[in-house]
């Protein structure tokens, strides 16, 4: 099975999108200015599945190794993982995981450099930030985590939406 992996950050600042308002009344979003964020890694499959890992700090090579292990166990089959060239995907922890018996289940390939438009996971982030969570003003990280978890659950129930991200990236798999 093929899985595309990517990571993104979700900040407390809302993704501002166009909305309806009464004529002459510009909608205002009141938010706290902060750099607090959630780091999320996801893997999408050609069958329309999605698995995620969420942290309240920046992701590390250990997180990447744990996520790959989780992804292989979650899908219960051999995986071809295609990811970007971020250092955490090539970290020692990932190499150690593969050398400890997981190389038979997980094979990692990289997208070409500077080609984010080929990664279907970019469509996942776009949809989450600008459709599911568009104009959402969260009060703290707990609120953001709860809303993001609900949005991911809604997306899991729409495998055809996830498969459309592969078509949007021009990948005919």
MOCOR-V630039 format. One record per residue. N is the residue number from 0. RES is the residue in one small letter. PSI is psi in radians with two decimals (999 if undefined). OMEGA is omega in whole degrees, -180 to 180 (none if undefined). D_FIRST is the distance of its C-alpha to the first C-alpha in Angstrom with 2 decimals. Layout:
BEGIN
((N RES PSI OMEGA D_FIRST) (N RES PSI OMEGA D_FIRST))
END
This chain:
BEGIN
((0 x 2.55 180 0.00) (1 x 2.33 176 3.79) (2 x 2.30 176 6.60) (3 x 2.27 -174 10.18) (4 x 2.44 177 12.87) (5 x 2.95 179 16.57) (6 x 2.71 180 19.78) (7 x 2.85 176 22.94) (8 x 2.45 176 26.35) (9 x 2.04 -178 28.06) (10 x 2.89 177 31.84) (11 x -0.37 177 34.58) (12 x 2.35 -176 35.73) (13 x 2.67 170 34.56) (14 x 1.90 -174 32.63) (15 x 2.18 178 35.56) (16 x 2.81 179 34.94) (17 x 2.44 -179 37.45) (18 x 2.94 178 38.98) (19 x 2.50 177 41.91) (20 x 2.72 176 45.24) (21 x 2.56 -178 48.80) (22 x 2.22 178 50.62) (23 x -0.02 180 52.12) (24 x 1.65 -180 50.25) (25 x 2.20 179 47.61) (26 x 2.47 179 45.01) (27 x 2.40 175 44.99) (28 x 2.11 180 42.24) (29 x 2.04 -176 43.76) (30 x 2.79 173 41.58) (31 x 2.38 177 42.10) (32 x 1.94 -178 41.56) (33 x 2.78 178 39.46) (34 x 0.11 179 36.72) (35 x 2.46 -177 35.04) (36 x 2.90 171 31.34) (37 x 2.33 174 28.06) (38 x 2.25 -176 25.24) (39 x 2.36 173 21.80) (40 x 2.39 178 18.35) (41 x 2.74 175 15.39) (42 x 2.18 178 11.66) (43 x 2.51 -179 10.47) (44 x 2.80 179 7.27) (45 x -0.32 178 7.60) (46 x -0.07 179 8.52) (47 x 0.31 178 11.29) (48 x 2.73 176 10.85) (49 x 2.36 175 12.70) (50 x 2.52 -177 13.72) (51 x 2.76 173 16.88) (52 x 2.22 -176 19.37) (53 x 2.35 178 22.98) (54 x 2.71 177 25.92) (55 x 0.38 178 29.55) (56 x 3.07 178 29.69) (57 x 2.55 -179 27.92) (58 x 2.61 -179 24.57) (59 x 3.08 176 24.76) (60 x -0.60 177 22.81) (61 x -0.74 177 23.04) (62 x -0.70 179 21.45) (63 x -0.75 179 18.54) (64 x -0.76 178 18.14) (65 x -0.70 -179 18.54) (66 x -0.74 178 15.97) (67 x -0.71 178 13.26) (68 x -0.78 178 14.46) (69 x -0.75 -179 14.53) (70 x -0.76 179 11.00) (71 x -0.68 179 9.79) (72 x -0.67 -179 12.52) (73 x -0.72 -177 11.99) (74 x -0.27 177 8.51) (75 x 0.71 177 9.77) (76 x 2.99 178 7.05) (77 x 2.50 -176 6.29) (78 x 2.43 164 5.01) (79 x 1.90 -178 6.13) (80 x 2.16 178 8.52) (81 x 2.15 -176 10.90) (82 x 3.00 177 14.18) (83 x -3.07 -174 17.84) (84 x 0.46 179 20.50) (85 x 2.51 -175 21.95) (86 x -0.54 -176 23.63) (87 x -0.36 178 22.03) (88 x -0.26 180 18.65) (89 x 0.28 -176 20.71) (90 x 2.87 179 23.04) (91 x -0.66 -179 24.40) (92 x -0.65 178 22.77) (93 x -0.76 178 19.24) (94 x -0.68 178 20.54) (95 x -0.75 178 22.13) (96 x -0.82 -178 19.06) (97 x -0.58 -179 17.20) (98 x -0.21 -179 20.42) (99 x 0.57 174 20.86) (100 x -0.12 -179 18.31) (101 x -0.16 -178 15.03) (102 x -0.36 176 14.48) (103 x -0.39 -179 13.10) (104 x -0.51 -174 10.23) (105 x 2.21 173 9.88) (106 x 2.26 -175 10.43) (107 x 2.29 172 12.01) (108 x 2.80 -178 13.13) (109 x 2.54 171 15.67) (110 x 2.73 175 16.59) (111 x 2.65 179 20.03) (112 x 2.52 177 22.96) (113 x 0.72 179 24.58) (114 x 1.00 -179 21.91) (115 x -0.37 -179 20.98) (116 x -0.24 178 20.98) (117 x -0.23 -176 17.69) (118 x 2.00 179 15.84) (119 x -0.40 179 14.92) (120 x -0.43 176 15.65) (121 x -0.59 176 19.23) (122 x -0.61 177 19.44) (123 x -0.85 -179 18.65) (124 x -0.75 179 21.51) (125 x -0.80 -179 23.76) (126 x -0.78 -180 23.39) (127 x -0.81 -175 23.98) (128 x -0.65 -172 26.91) (129 x -0.19 177 28.66) (130 x -1.08 -177 27.98) (131 x -0.72 -176 27.30) (132 x 0.27 -179 29.52) (133 x 2.31 179 31.79) (134 x 0.27 180 35.41) (135 x 2.14 178 34.70) (136 x 1.90 -179 37.20) (137 x 2.54 -177 36.25) (138 x -0.52 180 39.04) (139 x 3.13 -177 37.16) (140 x -0.55 177 33.79) (141 x -0.78 179 33.76) (142 x -0.79 179 34.14) (143 x -0.74 -180 31.46) (144 x -0.73 179 28.99) (145 x -0.79 -179 29.82) (146 x -0.69 179 29.49) (147 x -0.69 178 26.19) (148 x -0.77 178 24.78) (149 x -0.71 180 26.07) (150 x -0.70 178 24.64) (151 x -0.68 177 21.09) (152 x -0.74 178 21.63) (153 x -0.69 -179 22.84) (154 x -0.63 179 19.82) (155 x -0.50 -180 17.46) (156 x 0.03 -179 19.52) (157 x 1.25 -178 18.80) (158 x -0.50 178 15.18) (159 x -0.56 176 16.79) (160 x -0.78 -180 18.19) (161 x -0.71 178 14.97) (162 x -0.52 179 13.60) (163 x -0.44 177 17.02) (164 x -0.56 175 16.43) (165 x -0.76 178 13.93) (166 x -0.69 179 16.77) (167 x -0.51 179 19.31) (168 x -0.07 180 17.83) (169 x 0.33 180 18.09) (170 x 2.06 180 14.46) (171 x 1.44 -175 14.00) (172 x 999 none 10.31))
END
